[in-house]
Amino acid sequence: MASLQEAIDAANKALENAKKLTTKDRKKMKKGTFCGPGRSFPVNDCQHAATAKAFLGRSKFSASTKKKIAACINSKAKAMGCGGDKKAKASEEEVFPKFIELSSECKRLYSSDIFEPTRKLVEESIKNPDMELDFSLVDIDEQE
């Protein structure tokens, strides 16, 4: 079974991969590459399609705009032949960023009872990006 650190490292790696598109790269892209207003939600490859799906729920757009963005992301992902059964959804409660990119072993660890306090803290921080994290609420020794 993967360790807690391996699960965290996998999630951090997935987040780092999502950051590799520079402003210069974005400016070179055609308008049709983006699914969101203001050239947001680029879907130029399967990695960015997965990232767009994962982060749609965190966006500040209206529900109707999110539905349009989700439809665009799903359409582009399907056209590119991106794997995965997970569809972009407009509801924040239905989306947990980057979970779809974790290995099955990391998903099992993340879903385990022993990881529950950390999972709750992570999920709450995703719903409230500006919240300060207090890991003192999580007993790290108990999770090993």
Secondary structure by P-SEA (a helix, b strand, c coil): cccaaaaaaaaaaaaaaaacccaaaaaacccccccccccccccccaaaaaaaaaccccccccaaaaaaaaaaaaaaaaaacccccccccccccccccccccccaaaaaaaacccaaaaaaaaaaaaaccccccccccccccccc
